Amino acid sequence: MDRLTNTVRPYAWGSTTLIPELLGTEPTGGPQAEMWMGAHPGAPSRLDRGVGETALSEVIAADPEGELGAATVAKFGPRLPFLFKILAAGAPLSLQVHPDLAQAQQGYAEEERAGVPIDAPHRNYKDASHKPELVCALTPFDGLCGFRPPLESAELLSGLEVDSLKPYVDLLHAHPEEAALREMLTAVLTADREQMAETVAEATAAAARLGGPYAPYTTLAHHFPGDPGVIAAMLLNHVQLQPGEAMFLGAGVPHAYLGGLGVELMANSDNVLRCGLTPKHVDVPELLKVVRFEPSEPAVIRPEGNGEEVYDTPIDEFRLSRFDLAPAGAPVPVPSATPQILLCTEGAPLLGELTLAPGESVFVPAGEKTELSGTGTVFRATVVA
């Protein structure tokens, strides 16, 4: 077992306080958005086995089967297939979607052939992997996920009584659901930017007066004035997770996180196509290839099981579970067949002989047996091999 040293990413939308409060450290004054745990080349975790700190990615590359186990390597190749994060949103993230595996492989290959630099601002595909993800709330957590039925969105937009929104409302009424959503999103993202900025301003003023279900969009407009993503966001379901509840995001599902602290587990990828609420590149034609234009009710996932409580998802690259340890409870064995990262979020539990503090994480190679005891909450990230 190895304690991990992890990188905190200072993205502009990050909270200045939530991660420091979890870690028990002083705030830096700047945003602290994500703490990455894993072997992603962008910010691999580091560990020390007596020869100084080494990137987890290098440790795995030196002995894939020894670290990951033969079954994991056979199924996913010689790499850790998931990326684990603590996410702290102090402001809304961009409205975005992720590609499926075939789309990621094709898009990555095309941009490689075209010679687009991997760090180019207009690059869409940073790798050839899909990026399904699961977010689990540690505090009350706000987000947007999946399209509402078009007629519900039409009713929401109509309630603002903004004349320049009427053509968009008509689009939502005029077609079958998939076509309505496609044409509506396309129209919003390709509209004249000055005219759209005026529409967003009028819609925002009306939303501020009305409050209630319009409150999230007032917040979005405060951070992204004039951005067409404010109108696009009104097509999506507003979701409020309570601590311990989770939400799964599959390929092509538009979503945005609005605020709160959570743990996030995803396939080991950085592929994002943005719809709005961002100063970054928005590739509308490529985006429209990836978005799944179908209404979906976001399913709130609660963990199930005794001892190890599992958040059930349809993905093999990652599996999230949680241990809630009681003071008088017997030690709980930790399954050992697959590689895993264990993260403490509360208390001072023991992992074997290691005492963990909130925000501390440990990499446990496949085959290494251990157990949890003491008091606290520990999340376990692993694979289904």
Residue, then its C-alpha position, 0 to 999 in steps of 0.5 A: m500500500d502506498r500513500l499518494t501525493n496528489t495534484v490540486r488543479p486551480y481551474a477558475w471555477g474551483s472553490t477557494t475553501l471546500i478542498p482546504e476545509l476537507l484537507g484541514t489546510e489553509p486556503t491559498g486564496g485562489p481556486q482549488a477545483e479538483m484533486w486528481m488521484g490516479a495515473h493520468p499523464g496530466a497530473p499523475s499521483r506520486l508515491d514513495r517506495g523508498v527511492g524518492e517520489t515516483a509518478l504512479s503512471e511510471v510505477i504501473a508502466a514498470d510492472p503492469e501485471g504486478e500493480l494492476g493484476a493479470a485480469t485488469v491488464a488483459k481487459f484494459g491494457p497496461r494502464l489504470p483505466f480510471l481517474f478518481k477526483i475530489l471536485a469542488a465547484g465554487a462556480p458553474l462548470s462549462l456545459q459539456v458532453h463526452p464522446d462514446l468510445a468509437q467517437a473518441q477513437q475516430g476523433y482522436a485519430e483524425e486530429e492526430r492525422a491533421g497534426v493538431p497539437i495536443d495542447a491546441p485550444h481548438r483540439n477536441y480529443k485529447d485521447a482515444s478513450h470515452k469518459p463516462e463519469l460518476v459524481c457523488a456528493l459530499t455536500p449538497f451538490d447542484g447540477l444540470c443533467g440530460f434533456r427535459p422533454p421538449l414541451e417542458s422546456a417550451e413551458l419554462l421558456s414561455g414563462l419568461e415572456v421574452d419575445s425573442l425566445k418565441p421562435y425557440v419555443d416554436l421549435l420545441h413544439a414543432h417536431p418530434e422530440e429528438a428533432a426538436l431538441r437538435e434544432m433548438l440547440t443548433a439554433v441557439l449555438t449558431a445564432d448571431r452572438e450580439q442578438m443572442a446576448e440581448t436575448v440572454a440579458e432579457a431572459t436573465a432579467a425575467a428569471a431574476r424577477l420570477g425566481g423559483p425554477y429560474a434561479p439556477y439560470t440567473t446564477l449561470a448568467h451572472h457568471f457568463p453574461g450573454d452566453p448562449g449556454v444560458i439558454a441551452a441550459m434551460l433545456l436540461n434537468h436541474v438536479q440537487l444531490q444530497p450527501g451520499e447521493a450520486m449521479f451517472l453521466g454516460a456518453g452524449v448526455p449534456h451536463a454541467y456542475l453548478g456548485g458543491l463538493g463531491v468525489e468524481l470517478m471516471a474513465n481515464s480520459d480528458n475528452v470534453l466537447r463544450c456547449g457553452l458557459t465557457p470562454k473556451h472553444v465550442d466546436v458546434p458541428e462536432l458537438l452535434k455529432v456527439v450529443r444524444f438528443e433524447p429526453s432522460e430523467p436523471a437517476v439519483i444513485r444511492p449505495e447498496g450493500n452491507g459493509e461495502e456499499v456499491y454505487d451501481t453503474p453500467i461501466d467496467e472501467f470504474r466502480l465506486s463504493r463506500f465504507d462507513l465505519a463505526p467505532a465498535g465495528a469489526p474490521v472490514p476486509v477490503p476486496s483485493a482482486t483488482p487495483q484500487i485507490l481508497l480515499c478518506t473523506e471523514g474521521a480517522p479510519l485505519l487501513g491496515e496499519l495506516t491511519l488516514a485523515p480526510g483527503e488522504s488517499v492510498f493506492v493498493p495494488a491488485g492482490e494485496k490484502t488489507e482491511l479497514s477499521g476504526t471510525g470514518t468514511v472511506f470511498r473505494a475506486t476500482v475496476v470490474a475485471 
